Amino acid sequence: TNSTAIDSDLENDGLSDESIQLSVGPGESLELLFRQYDLSLADLSVMSRLSGAASHLRILLPGDEINITHQEGRITSLMQEIDEANVLSIVRGSAGFEVEIIELHVESRLVSAHGIIEHSLFETSQDIGISDNVTMNMAGIFQWDIDFIQDVRIGDEFTVMYEELWREGVKLKDGEIVAAEFINQGTSFRAARYINDNGVSGYFTPEGRSVR
């Protein structure tokens, strides 16, 4: 958690907070959204210089959502999801704006699936509940051994174990593939993920050879 404080002169004046959610569209900046909702540009300027907050507020992507509470345009709090596990929180305190990175509990669940190709790899994956993203990642792992356009046949089989990321009972997205096997025309290809001491991951055969 990182916190910092910037002096600011704001009295409550008995006003109640109003809440709004800003949704970032293509080409939109936080300044543009602040102008659209008549929010304080002076507060935005201060928050955009806060240590621990500046980089997150200056670089926004379409689809990002920012929750604001304000009093007649003067910002009292700002919340922005940085990623699945972290939320940026800026709250106006007695000494100014205070920044905190709130860590959220994200659960990694290991799931597995097995399929036998009847028409195409992607159709079979969809039938057994595997996302296109997981299917593409599996194909990427075995791309040095299998031409997935020319070599795949009806009757080929695959098994894949991969992570799912969950938070508060809601699935966020699919994670990395942990291990996979693809049986192509009777030949089995297997790979498992290994993470070295430097945090770099790669996929290796049971004999310890890189799939590359």
ZIWOVEN-V452113 format. One line per field, one symbol per residue. ss: DSSP state (H for helix, E for strand, - for the rest). psi: psi as a letter, one per 30 degrees, with the letter a starting at -180 (. if undefined). burial: b if it has 16 or more other C-alpha atoms within 10 Angstrom, else e. A space follows every 50 residues. Layout:
ss=???
psi=???
burial=???
This chain:
ss=----EE-----------EEEEEE------HHHHHHH----HHHHHHH--- ---HHHHH------EEEEEEE--EEEEEEEEEE--EEEEEEEE--EEEEE EEE---EEEEEEEEEE----HHHHHHH----HHHHHHHHHH--------- ------EEEEEEEEEEE--EEEEEEEEEEEEEEE--EEEEEEEEE----- EEEE-----E--
psi=kkklkkkkjkkeggkkkkklkkkklkgkleeeeeeeghljfeeeeeefgk kffeeeffjllkfkkkkkkljhfkkflkkkkeaffkkkkkkjafgakkkk jkkkjkkkkklllklkkedleeeeeeeggkleeeeeeeeeegfffkjfee fklkfklkkkklkkkkkhgkkelkblkellkkjjhfkkkkkkkkkafggk llkllffgkkf.
burial=eeeebbeeeeeeeeeebeeeebebeeeebbeeebeeeebbbebbeebbeb ebbeeebeebeeeebbebbbbebbbbbbbbbbeeebbbbbbbeeebbbbb bbeeebbeeeeeebbbbeeebeebbeeeebeeebbeebbebbeeebeeee ebbeebbbbbbbbbbbeeeeeeebbebbbbbbbbeeeebbbbbbeeeeee eebbbeeeeebe
